[in-house]
Amino acid sequence: MGVRVGVLGAGTMGRRHLQALRGDPRVEIVGVADVAAEAARTAAETVGARPCRSVADLADLGVQAVFVTLPNVYHGEAVLEALDRGLHVFSEKPMATTLEAGRQILRRVRDGDRVYQMGFNRRWAPAYRFLRRHVDGGFTPYSANVKINDGDMLTPSWYTNVGISGGFMYDTAVHLIDMVAWLVGPIETVAALGRKSCYPDYDDIGLLLRCRGDRPVAFSTCGHASWAAPQERVELYGDHALLASEDLDRARYTTREQPQAEWQHFPSPDMVTLWGYVDEDRAFIDACLGRGRPPVTVDDAFHSLAVLHAAYASIAAGGAPLPVPAE
Ligand SMILES: NC(=O)c1ccc[n+]([C@@H]2O[C@H](COP(=O)([O-])OP(=O)(O)OC[C@H]3O[C@@H](n4cnc5c(N)ncnc54)[C@H](O)[C@@H]3O)[C@@H](O)[C@H]2O)c1
């Protein structure tokens, strides 16, 4: 038996998930909803689904699971409505743009029996899998240095509107916040400095994170760096050893004995596979079918939201170190 799926939001990410989902024979894509009728119609056409407008319409079509791929500020309300209607939910990041909405989702998911999975696709990207395999295999990262940049903040059109995005870091940096928590450990305190350089939002930000076990992480993010590779880079420092990744397709492990170890390159057949969307969507469908828990949980989602909340509060406080708020 398969899963009847609907997609809410037929923009860039909605279409990417449709592309990933159409390759999974267990999935029946039933409806595609968007407030822009033309966007819903053209996206629905590509997968033989019905176009519609809202979560309520998707529920009426009999979907069992919904992918929430709306602009950030709408995630909280849409996710809560979908859960209330008894649907499993895959939500694009961020979980929400306020702590209060995040807390409501956390409680609703914990008190219910529906699957909730957050769209931290990098956990399935080959470069990050390589890092995680080494950490699982005994490499201890004592500290780290990470960066993630955007070339510009021109797309989507709402990117620089804080009322919709929640803030620059909710869009791209949130992915590496999750990577730090996943690879180094939960983040306990944050100090952040930011400036508004090329856009009306903070677009140059430096963070100092303290992860569990007193592990310091230096983190920087910029919204106007040009599109030169690598746009993201992670360095994890172990006991005379270094684990590094650049973008999503290359990584290497060097030690005192082998400082020249080669970069490993991980080619993928297409972008939706390389970026992890295919595997993250499969994992979600597995969970909907009762085969395991969703690998990126509601707790992981809330943690990243709480870290960003503390980061913006620290910027407002002139860089003071602040604890990451509890649930
Ligand atoms: N995981 C990733 O790699 C990744 C990459 C890009 C974007 N995202 C996330 O995906 C989400 C969508 O981003 P995007 O780039 O696809 O945006 P987008 O603007 O391209 O698409 C959003 C769509 O939602 C529709 N919409 C807006 N409000 C709506 C509502 N209330 N009801 C129904 N439809 C509505 C818009 O008409 C638009 O078609 C964002 O949360 C973003 O942060 C994730």
The ligand as a Tripos MOL2 file, in Angstrom:
@<TRIPOS>MOLECULE
LIG
   44    48     1     0     0
SMALL
NO_CHARGES

@<TRIPOS>ATOM
      1 N1         15.7060   22.6650    1.7000 N.am      1 LIG1
      2 C1         16.1780   23.4490    0.7540 C.2       1 LIG1
      3 O1         17.2210   23.1940    0.1650 O.2       1 LIG1
      4 C2         15.3990   24.6800    0.3640 C.ar      1 LIG1
      5 C3         15.8000   25.4350   -0.7410 C.ar      1 LIG1
      6 C4         15.0300   26.5520   -1.0960 C.ar      1 LIG1
      7 C5         13.9220   26.8950   -0.3350 C.ar      1 LIG1
      8 N2         13.5790   26.1450    0.7490 N.ar      1 LIG1
      9 C6         12.3920   26.4900    1.5640 C.3       1 LIG1
     10 O2         11.2310   26.1190    0.8340 O.3       1 LIG1
     11 C7         10.1800   27.0300    1.0860 C.3       1 LIG1
     12 C8          9.6440   27.5700   -0.2300 C.3       1 LIG1
     13 O3         10.6690   28.2840   -0.8910 O.3       1 LIG1
     14 P1         10.6030   28.5240   -2.4690 P.3       1 LIG1
     15 O4         11.9530   28.9910   -2.8700 O.co2     1 LIG1
     16 O5          9.9940   27.3470   -3.1360 O.co2     1 LIG1
     17 O6          9.5780   29.7620   -2.5160 O.3       1 LIG1
     18 P2          8.7010   30.2130   -3.7520 P.3       1 LIG1
     19 O7          8.3480   31.6390   -3.5140 O.co2     1 LIG1
     20 O8          9.3820   29.8210   -5.0330 O.co2     1 LIG1
     21 O9          7.3820   29.3040   -3.6440 O.3       1 LIG1
     22 C9          6.4050   29.4860   -2.6590 C.3       1 LIG1
     23 C10         5.0190   29.2050   -3.2740 C.3       1 LIG1
     24 O10         4.0440   29.2690   -2.2310 O.3       1 LIG1
     25 C11         2.8910   29.9330   -2.7430 C.3       1 LIG1
     26 N3          2.1610   30.4790   -1.5890 N.ar      1 LIG1
     27 C12         2.4870   31.5610   -0.8260 C.ar      1 LIG1
     28 N4          1.5960   31.6720    0.1940 N.ar      1 LIG1
     29 C13         0.7240   30.6490    0.0760 C.ar      1 LIG1
     30 C14        -0.4010   30.2080    0.8570 C.ar      1 LIG1
     31 N5         -0.7670   30.8550    1.9730 N.pl3     1 LIG1
     32 N6         -1.0860   29.1030    0.4510 N.ar      1 LIG1
     33 C15        -0.7070   28.4380   -0.6760 C.ar      1 LIG1
     34 N7          0.3540   28.8040   -1.4620 N.ar      1 LIG1
     35 C16         1.0580   29.8900   -1.0770 C.ar      1 LIG1
     36 C17         3.4280   30.9900   -3.6840 C.3       1 LIG1
     37 O11         2.4350   31.3680   -4.6190 O.3       1 LIG1
     38 C18         4.6050   30.2360   -4.3350 C.3       1 LIG1
     39 O12         4.2060   29.5520   -5.5150 O.3       1 LIG1
     40 C19        10.7630   28.1190    1.9880 C.3       1 LIG1
     41 O13        10.3980   27.8510    3.3050 O.3       1 LIG1
     42 C20        12.2640   27.9700    1.8370 C.3       1 LIG1
     43 O14        12.9500   28.3440    3.0260 O.3       1 LIG1
     44 C21        14.2800   25.0470    1.0920 C.ar      1 LIG1
@<TRIPOS>BOND
     1     1     2 1
     2     2     3 2
     3     2     4 1
     4     4     5 ar
     5     4    44 ar
     6     5     6 ar
     7     6     7 ar
     8     7     8 ar
     9     8     9 1
    10     8    44 ar
    11     9    10 1
    12     9    42 1
    13    10    11 1
    14    11    12 1
    15    11    40 1
    16    12    13 1
    17    13    14 1
    18    14    15 2
    19    14    16 1
    20    14    17 1
    21    17    18 1
    22    18    19 2
    23    18    20 1
    24    18    21 1
    25    21    22 1
    26    22    23 1
    27    23    24 1
    28    23    38 1
    29    24    25 1
    30    25    26 1
    31    25    36 1
    32    26    27 ar
    33    26    35 ar
    34    27    28 ar
    35    28    29 ar
    36    29    30 ar
    37    29    35 ar
    38    30    31 1
    39    30    32 ar
    40    32    33 ar
    41    33    34 ar
    42    34    35 ar
    43    36    37 1
    44    36    38 1
    45    38    39 1
    46    40    41 1
    47    40    42 1
    48    42    43 1
@<TRIPOS>SUBSTRUCTURE
     1 LIG1         1 GROUP 0 **** ****
